[in-house]
């Protein structure tokens, strides 16, 4: 199952919830256990640090935890700061925030587990699931890249931000079923 977190403002949990309705959604394979921790909205609500980070699996997992905690808490402006530079160039912070606010996730406010980090060169892949009872629904692999001393989250699909306006982006996201009740 490939996740489209950035696509139309959907969190991993929204896609996991959608995938749970389909028996054909396989779980992503776990490759190496580097860290496991639940991320709650309040645990990651602080401003992301600007200090250089080590190019390690543990540092990548820490950024992923922070990203999903902020995103789950609706802190979209802060979650944008944790995107990889290529993603930031593709979608402005203003658009990112507006689309995510206009297309609330089906899993808004739920906590995530970030675990099984695999590091290959300057790319880290983490496995993400919902925390608690929903953890058995499915998991997804998410990528982060290391650039200029920082780990950055790499959304799988930024095409939902290419409709010419926030209103059109949100409409496309709703039509694709990526939004929860708004």
C-alpha positions in Angstrom: 0.0 0.0 0.0 1.5 3.3 -1.0 0.4 6.4 1.0 -0.4 9.8 -0.5 0.0 11.8 2.6 0.5 15.1 0.9 -2.0 14.3 -1.8 -5.0 16.4 -0.9 -4.3 16.7 2.8 -4.6 13.1 3.8 -2.7 11.7 6.7 -1.4 8.2 6.7 -4.1 7.2 9.1 -6.8 8.3 6.6 -5.4 6.0 4.0 -5.0 3.2 6.5 -8.6 3.6 7.4 -9.6 3.6 3.8 -7.4 0.5 3.1 -9.0 -1.2 6.1 -12.2 -1.3 4.1 -10.5 -3.2 1.4 -9.2 -6.7 1.9 -6.7 -6.2 -0.9 -4.5 -3.6 1.0 -1.4 -5.4 2.1 0.7 -4.2 4.9 4.2 -2.8 4.1 6.9 -5.2 5.1 9.0 -4.4 8.2 12.7 -4.3 7.4 14.6 -3.5 10.5 13.4 -2.4 13.9 15.1 0.8 14.9 12.5 2.5 17.0 8.9 2.2 18.0 6.9 4.9 19.8 3.5 6.3 19.7 3.2 9.9 18.7 0.5 12.0 20.3 -0.6 15.4 19.1 0.6 17.1 22.4 3.9 15.3 22.4 5.1 16.9 19.2 3.4 20.3 19.3 6.7 22.2 19.8 8.4 24.1 17.0 10.8 21.9 15.0 14.5 22.5 15.8 16.8 24.2 13.3 19.9 22.4 14.6 21.8 20.0 12.4 20.7 16.4 12.8 22.9 13.2 12.5 22.5 11.1 9.4 21.2 8.1 11.4 18.1 5.9 11.4 17.3 7.1 14.9 17.3 10.8 13.8 15.2 10.1 10.8 12.7 8.2 13.0 12.6 11.2 15.4 11.7 13.5 12.6 9.0 11.2 11.3 7.5 11.0 14.8 7.6 14.8 15.1 6.0 15.2 11.6 3.1 12.8 12.3 2.5 14.3 15.7 2.3 17.8 14.3 0.2 16.6 11.4 -2.2 14.7 13.6 -2.6 17.7 15.9 -3.5 19.9 12.9 -0.3 21.9 13.1 0.1 22.0 9.4 2.3 25.0 9.2 4.8 23.3 11.5 4.5 20.0 9.7 5.3 21.7 6.4 8.7 22.8 7.9 9.6 19.2 8.3 9.1 18.4 4.5 12.1 17.7 2.3 13.3 20.7 0.3 11.9 19.2 -2.9 8.4 19.1 -1.4 8.7 22.6 -0.1 9.6 23.8 -3.6 6.6 21.9 -5.0 4.0 23.3 -2.6 4.1 26.5 -0.6 3.4 26.6 3.1 0.3 28.7 2.6 -1.2 26.2 0.1 -0.2 23.2 2.2 -2.0 24.7 5.3 -5.1 25.8 3.4 -5.5 22.5 1.6 -5.1 20.5 4.8 -7.5 22.7 6.7 -10.0 22.5 3.9 -9.7 18.7 3.6 -9.6 17.4 7.1 -8.2 13.9 7.4 -10.4 10.9 8.2 -8.1 10.3 11.1 -7.6 13.8 12.5 -6.3 13.6 16.1 -5.3 10.0 16.1 -1.9 8.9 17.2 0.7 7.1 15.1 3.4 4.5 15.7 6.6 5.1 13.8 8.9 2.1 13.7 11.1 -0.2 11.6 13.5 2.4 10.2 15.8 1.4 7.4 18.6 3.7 6.3 20.1 3.5 2.8 22.5 6.3 2.0 20.7 9.6 2.5 17.2 8.0 2.4 15.4 6.5 5.4 12.2 4.5 5.2 10.0 4.2 8.2 6.9 2.0 8.8 3.9 4.0 10.1 0.7 2.6 11.7 -2.1 4.0 13.7 -1.5 3.6 17.5 -3.6 1.5 19.7 -6.4 -0.8 18.6 -6.3 0.6 15.0 -2.6 -0.5 14.6 -3.7 -3.8 13.2 -5.5 -2.3 10.3 -2.4 -1.7 8.1 1.0 -0.1 7.9 2.7 2.1 5.3 6.2 2.8 4.4 7.2 6.5 4.3 10.4 8.1 3.1 12.6 10.8 4.5 15.7 12.3 2.8 18.8 13.8 4.3 19.9 17.1 2.8 22.0 20.0 4.2 22.2 18.4 7.7 18.5 17.8 8.1 16.0 15.0 7.6 12.9 15.9 5.5 9.6 14.0 5.0 9.0 13.1 1.4 5.2 13.0 0.5 4.4 10.2 -1.9 2.3 12.4 -4.2 2.2 16.1 -4.6 -0.1 16.1 -7.6 -3.1 17.1 -5.6 -1.6 20.6 -5.2 -1.4 21.2 -9.0 -5.0 22.3 -9.8 -4.3 26.0 -9.9 -6.0 27.0 -6.7 -6.6 25.8 -3.1 -10.3 25.5 -3.9 -9.6 23.2 -6.9 -7.0 21.2 -4.9 -9.6 20.6 -2.1 -12.3 19.6 -4.7 -9.9 17.1 -6.2 -9.1 15.7 -2.8 -12.8 15.4 -1.9 -13.5 13.7 -5.2 -10.7 11.2 -4.6 -12.2 10.4 -1.2 -9.2 11.7 0.8 -11.1 14.0 3.1 -13.0 13.1 6.2 -16.1 14.8 7.3 -15.7 18.6 7.1 
